[in-house]
Amino acid sequence: MLSKEKIARISELSRKSKSTGLSIEEAKEQSALRKEYLETFRATMRDTIESVKVIDPAGNDVTPLKVKQAKKGKFLN
């Protein structure tokens, strides 16, 4: 999870970019923060999807094979 301070800084730089523009250093900082945010988001989403178990109304496990394989691979590593 990205800290609240970093998320606030991303928002601050975005507002400044739209209003007055960013210096070269600020643009680099914004790019690095966005990259870190996306990496964190993707990792969290991947963990969420891999932890899902789908059950049909009859009570059968119908989790997609790809999710099951990803889950097994995660525990083997």
C-alpha positions as CSV (number, residue, x, y, z in Angstrom):
1,M,0.0,0.0,0.0
2,L,1.3,3.4,-0.9
3,S,1.5,5.9,2.0
4,K,-1.1,8.7,2.3
5,E,1.8,11.2,1.9
6,K,2.8,9.8,-1.5
7,I,-0.8,9.7,-2.7
8,A,-1.2,13.3,-1.6
9,R,2.0,14.3,-3.4
10,I,0.8,12.6,-6.6
11,S,-2.4,14.6,-6.4
12,E,-0.6,17.8,-5.6
13,L,1.7,17.4,-8.6
14,S,-1.2,16.6,-10.9
15,R,-3.0,19.8,-9.8
16,K,0.1,21.8,-10.3
17,S,0.7,20.2,-13.7
18,K,-2.7,21.3,-14.9
19,S,-2.5,24.8,-13.5
20,T,1.1,26.1,-13.8
21,G,3.2,23.2,-15.2
22,L,5.9,21.2,-13.6
23,S,9.7,21.7,-13.5
24,I,11.8,18.9,-14.9
25,E,12.5,17.6,-11.4
26,E,8.9,17.6,-10.5
27,A,7.9,15.8,-13.7
28,K,10.5,13.1,-12.9
29,E,9.2,12.8,-9.3
30,Q,5.6,12.6,-10.7
31,S,6.6,9.8,-13.1
32,A,8.4,7.8,-10.4
33,L,5.4,8.2,-8.0
34,R,3.0,7.1,-10.7
35,K,5.1,4.1,-11.5
36,E,5.3,3.1,-7.9
37,Y,1.5,3.6,-7.5
38,L,0.8,1.4,-10.6
39,E,3.1,-1.4,-9.4
40,T,1.4,-1.4,-6.0
41,F,-2.1,-1.4,-7.5
42,R,-1.2,-4.3,-9.9
43,A,0.3,-6.4,-7.1
44,T,-2.7,-5.8,-4.9
45,M,-5.1,-6.6,-7.7
46,R,-3.2,-9.8,-8.6
47,D,-3.3,-11.0,-5.0
48,T,-7.0,-10.3,-4.8
49,I,-7.8,-12.2,-8.0
50,E,-5.6,-15.1,-7.0
51,S,-7.5,-15.4,-3.7
52,V,-10.9,-15.6,-5.3
53,K,-12.8,-18.9,-5.2
54,V,-15.9,-19.2,-7.4
55,I,-18.7,-21.4,-6.3
56,D,-21.8,-22.1,-8.4
57,P,-25.4,-22.3,-7.0
58,A,-25.0,-26.1,-6.6
59,G,-21.9,-25.7,-4.4
60,N,-19.3,-26.8,-7.0
61,D,-16.0,-25.0,-7.3
62,V,-16.0,-23.4,-10.7
63,T,-12.9,-21.2,-10.2
64,P,-11.2,-20.6,-13.6
65,L,-8.3,-22.9,-14.3
66,K,-6.0,-20.0,-14.9
67,V,-6.7,-18.7,-11.4
68,K,-6.1,-22.1,-9.8
69,Q,-2.8,-22.4,-11.6
70,A,-1.7,-19.0,-10.6
71,K,-2.6,-19.8,-7.0
72,K,-0.6,-23.1,-7.1
73,G,2.4,-21.4,-8.7
74,K,2.4,-18.8,-6.0
75,F,2.6,-21.4,-3.2
76,L,5.4,-23.3,-5.0
77,N,7.7,-20.3,-5.3
